[in-house]
Amino acid sequence: MLFSVTTTSRAEVDWITEGVRVHFPEAWAAFRDAACPRAGERLVDANARLLADPDPARALAAGWPGCELVVIDDAGHGLGHPGMGEAAQAALDRFVCD
């Protein structure tokens, strides 16, 4: 799981969606392939198309090796639903380094 804080400037979005590939080339390639960018299309735009799809989570999850898709019924897109917070915490707990 990769989190970022950004002001969403073009340069920051380009780094988050394109530049990060130098640090995680295999995961980035899987992410890119799942987004199915069209010729000349920025990865962020390809992902925007996926997010407009009725079932984007499954399409995105298919591109990440070892991904676990967790669907919280009626949770919407925010962490305000108790199930969302619990699922996010469970995901983060798998990556804690002591």
Long-range contacts (C-beta under 8 A, 24 or more apart in sequence): 1-91, 1-92, 1-95, 13-44, 14-42, 14-44, 17-42, 17-43, 17-44, 17-47, 18-42, 18-43, 26-65, 27-64, 27-65, 30-63, 30-64, 30-65, 31-60, 31-63, 31-64, 32-63, 33-63, 34-59, 34-60, 34-62, 34-63, 34-64, 35-60, 35-63
